[in-house]
Every structure is written in C-alpha cells, then in structure tokens.
Amino acid sequence: MHPIDRRHILSGVPSSLVAVGGTSASPAAGLTLHVLDTRSGKPAAGVRVELSVLENGVYRPLRQVHTNAEGRNQEMLLDSSEMKTGKYQLIFHVGAYFKARDPSLAEPLFLEQAVIQFGISDPLSHYHIPLLASPWSFTTYRGS
C-alpha cells in the first residue's frame, strides 16, 4: 500500500486550517449550536435558546439567543474565556418555532421544548451542539 500524499488532499484547504502534521486544526474553544428543521429540511431560523449552568443543584441562566437564518447562534454561546468545567443546559423553544410556521398543529403541541443537559469536561475544547427537530421528535450529538 502506498502512503497518502497529504499535500494533494489538502491543496484546496486554507493554510489557516491546516495544523502541523497536515491535519485540520480544531476550532477555537467555545460553545456553539445549530438547529435544523427536519420537517422542512432547512435551518431553523428564529428559535429561542436559553443556556444555563448548574450551580448548587440549580440551573442559573447565562444567556438567551435566537438562531439566525442559518439556524446558528450569531456568536459563541461561551467563548474561550467563559468556558468552565461543569454541567450545562440548553432549552430550545421548538414548539413556538413550529407553531409559528404551521398554526394548524394540534394543541397541545407534542413538543414545546427540547432540553439538552450536557457536561463540559475540557474547557480548552470546542463544543458544538446540533439539534435536529420536528414537531414530534428531536435528536442531538456532540458535533465538531
């Protein structure tokens, strides 16, 4: 088997994204999100999202954002200076988003909120939380 010539594979990749050794560099430390509407197959614009941190057994609100036209938050939810080891919660207000797009959805809605509780164990890493949602289901994972 012949070794892979990484110069050919990475020829179109900007040098700012190529780390020593020819692999992609990691994004800056921080927390980002992305919401996709699996009913329409498009990014979910205008979803209200609340971020909280667990302190003394209670979730303390940190910030609230709305997703942009690409289904993303405009700025990092936590930047590298704010990243701390701990337990966090995101509340995605998907019910209001879907009801605004389809007023004929039966009341009460099946899903009002998608609540994701997660931990940050390495505050020097980038954490990305994509949410794939419909009026009846959601799923997430640790993205990159």
N, C-alpha and C positions, 0 to 999 in steps of 0.2 A: 504494500500500500504506500502511496506517495504522500509526503507531508503536504498539508494545506498551505498555500501561499496566501497569507492574510493581507498582503498588500493589494492583491487583486480584489478580494472580497470587500475590503474597507475603502476602496478607491473613491467611492462617492460619499463617504461619511465625513462630515466636517471634522477637522482636526481637534476642535474643542471637545468633541465627544469621544475621542479615542484616547484611552489611557495607555500608560507604558505596558508593553506586552501585547498590544493590538486588540484589546477587548474594549467594549463600550464602558464608558465611565458611568458611575451611579449618579442619579440626580442628587441635588443638594438635599441635606437633611431637612425634614419638614413633613407636614401632613397635608395631603390634597385629596380631593374626591372627584367623582364623575358619576352622573346619573343618566341612565339610558332607559327610555320608554320602550319596553319590548312589545307593547301593543301596536305602536306606530312604526317601530323600527328606527326611531330618531332620538337624538339627545333630548333630555327633559329640561327645558328652559323654564325658569321661574319657580323651581322647587325650593321651599324654605327649609333650611337645615340648621339645627342647633347643635353646638358642640359643648360638652360638659366634661369636667374632670371629677373623679371620685375622691373626696376628702372626708375623712372621719365617717365613712359609711353613707355619705350623702353626695349626690351629683351636684356640683357647683357650676352654673353656666359660665362659659368662657366667651362665646361669640355666636352670632347668628348671621348666616349668609343666605343668598338666593343664587341658584345656578344661573349661568349666563346662557346664551344661545347655543353654546356647545355642550351644555349640561355640566359644566365645570364651575368651581368657585373661581372668582377673579384673581384672588391672591391666596397664598397658602393659608390654611386654617391655623397652622402653627408653623412658624419659621424656625430656623436652626437655633435661634436664641431662646425660643419658647419651648422647645422640645424637652420633656422631662419623662423619666421612667414613671409609669403609673397606669391606672385604669381610666378609660375614657368612654364616652357615649356620644353617638350621633343619632339624632332624631330627624328622619326625613319625612316631611309632611306630604306624603304621596296622595292621600285622599283628596286634599284640596286641589292638587295639581290635576288629577284625573277628572274630578267633578267639574272643574272649570272647562275642560276640553270636551266633556260629554255629560251635559246636565241630565240626560236620560238614565244615568246609572242609578240603580235601585238604592233606596235609603232603608236602613243604614248601610253605608259602604262596607264592603268586606274588609278593606284595609284603610285605616286612617293614617297610621304612621308605620314606618319601618324603623325599628330601633336596633342599632348595632352597638353592642358593648364590646370593647376591644382593649388590648393592652399594648403599651409601648415599652419594650424591654431594652431597646437600643436607641437612645435619643440622638445618636450620630447617624442614624439611617433615615432613608426616605420611606414614609408610609403612605400608600395610596389606597383609597377605599372606593372601588367602583360599586355602584348599586344598579342592578338590572331589575326593573319593576314593571308590573302591570297592575290593573285594579284588583287582581286576585292573588298575586304572588310577588315575591322578591327573593333575590339571592345576592350574595356578595362574596368577596375574597380579598386577600391581600395582593394588590396589584403592584405594578412597578412604575 
